[in-house]
């Protein structure tokens, strides 16, 4: 017995004052309505209706049960309506995760625009330079830069960014010139571990790829710290181009060995494959695709 169907049949019989009228209202046969109500009475162990050849009346126990059944069926309808609304209209709490610098510079403005366009959504933005677990941490979508190795996630490419080698003019003025990757052996190098977990940089691509292992003069997991140290003349850092866009424009840093750069890294939005795509997630992805993050120019 499907209890919700049986409950629906009972409420219809009580309101329509008969099995035939209730059956027509529900679009089922009178015999089917009769069987469902009888099964419900057997399950409950009480008589809900008094039946005669001419009429159907509700018992005292049936009247009390009718009130509760109406509330239950209304609650089910409300829950289903809310669920359908989430598929069609952005609503509810929406959580986004992103790397610290990219999140601050790019995702935070996008989140503001998203929330302005969707007033029924409450937003949360988590910034962290680590691999967050979307399911365990209740995250709806995350920004990840680079190749993906988690096959349990769905992904959309929403942009690209270069890996660039940068230094300040003050640092370069007092050091040997750099024409090729091997020249870096004569310099102080800064390792940004979120981009290069081991002290090794890659240059070129395909058949021309070179790997350059080095002993760092400074190691940090913070892009801001690596860039700040480079700006102060502390050495040469490899970072992502969007991270130094303002410093390059202002002239505080310059790009080195641009002709030897490795291929750009993709920027992904990732989300759990096990979940239905909500209206909020679809709207956020569409907005990110419109933004088209391309950090490829000097």
N, C-alpha and C positions, 0 to 999 in steps of 0.2 A: 504493500500500500504506500502510495506517495501521500504523506500526511498533508502537505500543502494543497495538493489537488483535492483531497478529501475534505479539508477544511473549507476550501473555496466552494465546493459543492454544497456543503452544509449551510454556509452563509447564504448562498443563492437560494436554496430551498426555503430557508427561514424568511428571507426578504421577499421572495416571489410567492410565498404561501402555497407551494405545491411543487412536486417533482417535475411535472411536465413543463410548467412555466420556467422553472430553474434550468431545465435541460435546454430549452429553446434559447434562454439568455446566455448559456455557456457554449452553445453550439455542439452539444453532445446528446446522446440518446437518453430517454427517461430511465431505461434500465441501468445505464452506466451511472447515472446520478444516484439511483437507488443503491447500487452496489457500493459506491464510494462512501455514502453516509452510513450504511450498515457496517462497513469495515471500520469506520472511525468509531462508531458506537462500541463495537466489539473491542477495539484497541483501548478505549477509555474505560470500558466496563460500566457504562451508564447509558440510559436512554435519553437521546437529545430531542427526539420528536415523538409525538403521539400521532399514529396514523389510523384513519378510518377510511371507509370506502368513499366518503364525501369530502374529507378535509384533512389537513395536516396542521397540527398545532405544536408549539414548542413547549418543552417541559421546563420546570424551574431550573433544573441543572443545565438544560440546553440554553436557557436565557443567559445564565451566568457565563457559560462557555462562549456563547455568541459574542458577548462584549469583548472578551479576550481575543477571540479569533479575529474579529475585525481589526483590533490593534496590531496583531501579529501580521496579518496580510498587508495592512497599510505600511508597516515598517519594512516589509520585504519589498513592496513597490517603491518606497522611498529610497532604499538602498540600491535597487536596480537603476532608478532614475539618476542617482548621483554617480553611479558607475558609468552609465552611458554618457552623462555630461562630461566626465573626465576624458572620454575618448574624443569628444567633439569640441569642447571648450576648455582652454587652459584654466586650471583651478588647483587649489591645494598648495602644499608645501613642496618646493622644488629646490634640490640641493645640487650645486655644481662644485667640482674640485678642479684646481689648476695649479701648475708650478708657480712659485711665488712671484717672480718678475713678470712673467707672461700674464699671470692673473691680475696683477696690479695695473699693468700698462694696457692690456687688451681686453681681458674678460670682465673686469669690473665695470668699464663703460658699457660693454655689451649687456651685462646683467641689468644695469640701470635702464637701458633702452627696452629690454625685454619686460621688466616689471612695469614700466610706464605703459607699454602696449597691452599688458595683461593684468588689470587691477585686481582680479580675483585670485592671483597667485601671490604667495609669500615666498621670498627667496632667501637662500643661504649660500654664501660663497666661502669655500675652504681653500686656503692657499698653503701649499706644502711642497717642498722639493723632495718628495718620496713617492713610492708607488702605493697609492691608497687602494684598499680593498673595497670595491663599490658595494658589494652585498653586505659585508660585515659592518661598514660604516654608514649605511643608509644613504648612499650617494646616487643620484639619478643619472648624472652624466659627468665625465671627467675629460679634461684636455690632456693629451699625451703627445709628446714630441719625439719623433724617431720611429724606428721599426717596432712593431708590436709582436709580442710572443705569447700573449694570453688568448688562446683560441676560444675561451668561453665568453668572450665579449664581442659585441657587434661594433663596427667602427665606420665613421665617415671622414674622409679627408676634407679638411676645410682650409688648407693653406700649406705653405712651405716656408722654410727659413734656412739661411746659409749658416755654416760654421765659419767664423772669421777669426783671424789672428790679428790682435791689436796691441798697440803700444803708444805711449805718449811721445810727442816730439822731443821733450826734454830728455827722456831716456835714450831715444835713438841718436840724438846728437852726440852723445858721449860714448857710443859703442860702435863696433864694426858694422859695416853695411850688411844687409841681408838680401841676397839674390836668389837663394835656393834653400830648401829645408835643412840641408847639412850645415848651413851657416849658423843655425840656432844653437849649435853646441857652444858657441862663444858668448851666450847670453843667459840672463836670469829669466827663468820660465815659471809661470804661475799655472798650477793645475786646478781647474774647476772640476771637482769630482762628479758633479751631476751630469756633466757632459762626457768626461773621460774618467772612468772609474780607476783605471791604472794609468801611470805616467807614460802614456804613449799617444801620439797624435798621428792622424792619417792625412795624407796629402794625395791629390790626384784621384783618379778613379779608373776602374777597369784594369787594363794592362799596364797603365802608368801609375797605379797606386803605390805609394811608399808609406812605410810605417817608421815613425821616428820616436824611439824610446829616449827618455830624458830623466834627469834627476831634478825634481822641482825645487825652486828656491822658496816657494810658498804654496801651501795646499789649503783649499777651502771648499766647502760644499755650498757656499753662498755666491751667487752670481754678482750681487752687489759688492761683496767684499773683494772678489777677484777683479772686478772692473775698477773699483776704487783704488786698489793697490796699483793697478796698471796706470791709472790717471796720475798717481803721485810719483810715477817714475820707478815703480818697484820691479818692473819687468814686462814680459810679453805674455799675454793670455789668449787662449782660444775660447771663445764664447759664441753665443748665437746672435745673429745680426740684429734682431729686434731689441736685444738687451742693451746694445750700445748705439742705437740709432741716434739718440739725443746727443751723446758724447761725440759721435762722428760729425754731426751737423755743427756742433759748437766748436769743433776743432781740438777738443781735449785728447782725442785718440785718432789714430790713423790705422788703416788696414794694411797688412803686410802679406806678401805672397798670394795675392788674389788669384793669380794664374795657376796656383797649385792647390786650390781649395778642393776638398772632397765634395761629393754631390750634396745638394740641399736635403734637409730632413723634412719629412711630411709632418704636418700638424693634424692630429686626429681628435675627433670627439668619440669617446667610447662609452658604451652603456651595456647593461646586462642583457644577454641574449634570451634569458629565461623570462623576462618581463614583457608584457604588452607595451607597445609604444604609446605613451599617453599624449594627449593634445599638447601639454606643456613641453614635453620633449620634442615633439615635431616642430612646434613653434620656435624653440630655442635653436634647433639644428638649422631650420630655414633661415633664421636671422644670422647665424654664423656663416652660412654659405653665402649670403648676400654680402657680408663683410669681406669675405675672400682674402684671408690673411696671407699676403705674399711679401716676404721680407728678403728680396733678392737683389735689390739695388745697393750700391755703395752709399 
